[in-house]
Amino acid sequence: MHRSGTQERPPGTAAALRWGPAAGGCALILVAVLLAPHHARAAAAQDWSPFVLVAGLLLVGLVADGDGLFAAGGHVLARLCPNGVLLYVGTVLLVLTVTTLLNLDTSVTFLTPVLVYTARGRGEGEAPLLYACLLLSNAGSLLLPGSNLTNLIVLGHLHLSGGAFLAHMALPALAAAAVTALVVGLVYRRALRTTVPPTLEPERPVLGVGLVAIVVVTVLVVALHAPALPVAAVGLAAVTLRAWRSDDRPGAARSAAQVLGVPVLVGLFGLAVALGTLGRTWSGPATLLTHLDAWGTAAVAAVTSVLVNNLPAASLLAARQPPHPFALLIGLNVGPNLFVTGSLAWILWLRAARNAGGHPDVRRASILGVCSVPLAMAAAVGVLVLSGAS
């Protein structure tokens, strides 16, 4: 018996809504190819690798979560750091390390469940750790090219090695991360003053496919200049092996499709290709950037990221070589903390937190972003300008 006035969506309608972003992305690619085939091919060549890379990393994360690695990691962290301040400092270092080595999308996907389980193991609120994971994953993704997929898109024009990129961005990246961590820590300073012994017994993880896949992926991302296809192959192999061993193979396939969020990935890729094509056929964005200094470039990049997501924004603004590429990256990487539309990491963070039983609040995260982004960007661009690397 149903309540009067309520209507259930037909299954076909729900599927259409779910796959709407993918349909829109494919339509945008088709329009770009029909209007400017050469530029569309160039944009696709610039953009495909980051999306394949993140897909492989998400599959590895799914297998690792199934092995209980995240839950076990959360309990271990809670036991090692019963003091709130020490736990927060440890969380900051952990998030920055994973973001730097495995990129921010891996950080929010892998570490969000860890930190939810950690807070649960302490018997206290999850907010400081949960929001630090998101904001620091975005703001801390400036140290290495692979730390953020926008870095890979913008760096296509520069052909820098990881060492050269680090030499340019180390101090600005650390400044942005430190300011972001400080803002979140100050907001939740009262919650971090307590010392709480863990209340849950540690869980024993399965040391198998998930752990091996994480180790292999880490080596590939650090060692290879183009790790996208090898990482995707590792992810597919890990998921296939897990499904083969499972009694519910259709369920394993559905879990993989859900964690990938294929409609959103395809939609973002289509938008990135379309805007990359636009940036090659229309000189407006490039002309605008030539009239801006490092400060203006970072601000425009941050606003554009919130309007269209930072991956399509990078494709648009870096379709032609930008005059201030490192300031552009500061805006593209730190600016998305302003709102949920800013980066794919937001969507992955929300999904990972909810799947782990957390309670992420977009409004609260955005307020923290509004407080931290101007300060973090000012610190990063200021250091960049003073160092003469802008």
PyMOL commands that set and color helices and strands:
alter all, ss='L'
color gray80, all
select helices_A, chain A and resi 11-18+20-35+37-66+69-80+84-102+104-122+127-139+145-147+149-157+162-187+189-192+209-223+228-245+249-260+262-281+284-290+294-308+310-317+325-338+340-342+344-355+362-387
alter helices_A, ss='H'
color red, helices_A
deselect
rebuild
show_as cartoon
